[in-house]
């Protein structure tokens, strides 16, 4: 029996957003006692980046862009601090990677959980000394979500979407039965590998390289 291969699926991606540009903190210094993992999950409930009502009316839609930008800065900074405490031998490479944490896909539904998963995966790569260019699971989920709006999915992309959604939103899917299965073993892994390639952002490695040379 010949080995089956997943059907190539080309996804339509939004162009990288010029809006959410992270600015590197000038006084990086990890505190002695940092938040535990549960507290990092709790970042989603923070309201420190909310713009007051009067200013919001003045800024209009720009207020949402500003809030998203500063919220992402806050999350990335806290996750880098947390990772540096866990891996002090990689603290300097982690700090230099800050600007590479930027969300590359334009999307109106980048939740705190999604961005947290995106940054966490990139920081794990920094700790392991791996390339940052390949797309993250969070970016793959966003791409699948955007593509699903153009038409119904077949079994395989549906299975991968469910797997990634469960991984990134465990609290939302706790106790829920699985609805989709891979058409064959390893199909989701193959499709995710292809998605990572399609979503590759070489500029992330360029940012880290430039920061290292400064």
Secondary structure as UniProt FT lines:
FT   HELIX           37..41
FT   HELIX           42..45
FT   TURN            48..49
FT   HELIX           53..59
FT   TURN            60..61
FT   HELIX           62..86
FT   HELIX           88..90
FT   HELIX           91..96
FT   HELIX           98..101
FT   HELIX           112..128
FT   HELIX           137..148
FT   TURN            149..150
FT   HELIX           155..168
FT   HELIX           170..173
FT   TURN            174..175
FT   TURN            185..186
FT   HELIX           187..198
FT   HELIX           203..213
//
